[in-house]
């Protein structure tokens, strides 16, 4: 078993979580203005990614550029990893590859204190990615504890590239924002939420 095998019901039962669902949990967070570079990049890349219409294209053309923007906002003092192996507890199924991990450390050679776990929705199935994302968030919290890093909340994101759904784990409570935030309609809001997560202010 690995992260991708978890359903939301299974991760809830296995780890004794309370799931709180509400629309717009993160909608009060202020948007952040995009850099000129990201504006131009998204104008070019979004239609291209839609035309190609594969997970790989959306990952490379949209998601990676969003994360590079976040890294710039934080003066390159954070790092992100794509397709990294993150084996924490194989017996509990907390092992396998993560689509993306974002860390508060500038260290790019190895994973250190992951804060955001980002899961690409398979076959555009946002809800289907929630179990995997929450399992990765549990693993991130265990990792932080093992490293001696006290992180009050762990954040996660499930995205198709075009739409983004955000999750917060505090204690045994998982808050799932049922709202899907669109990259075409309001990329500033998505950048704002991701920035607030990195600053532990979401």
DADA-V908189 format. One record per run of one state. SS is the DSSP state (H for helix, E for strand, - for the rest). FROM is the first residue (numbers start at 1). TO is the last residue. Records with the same first field share a line. If there is no record, write none. Layout:
# DADA-V908189
SS->FROM-TO + FROM-TO
This chain:
# DADA-V908189
-->1-2 + 6-7 + 16-17 + 23-35 + 53-54 + 74-78 + 86-88 + 93-93 + 95-96 + 104-113 + 121-121 + 125-126 + 147-153 + 160-162 + 171-172 + 178-180 + 199-202
H->3-5 + 8-15 + 36-52 + 55-73 + 90-92 + 122-124 + 127-146 + 183-198
E->18-22 + 79-85 + 89-89 + 94-94 + 97-103 + 114-120 + 154-159 + 163-170 + 173-177 + 181-182
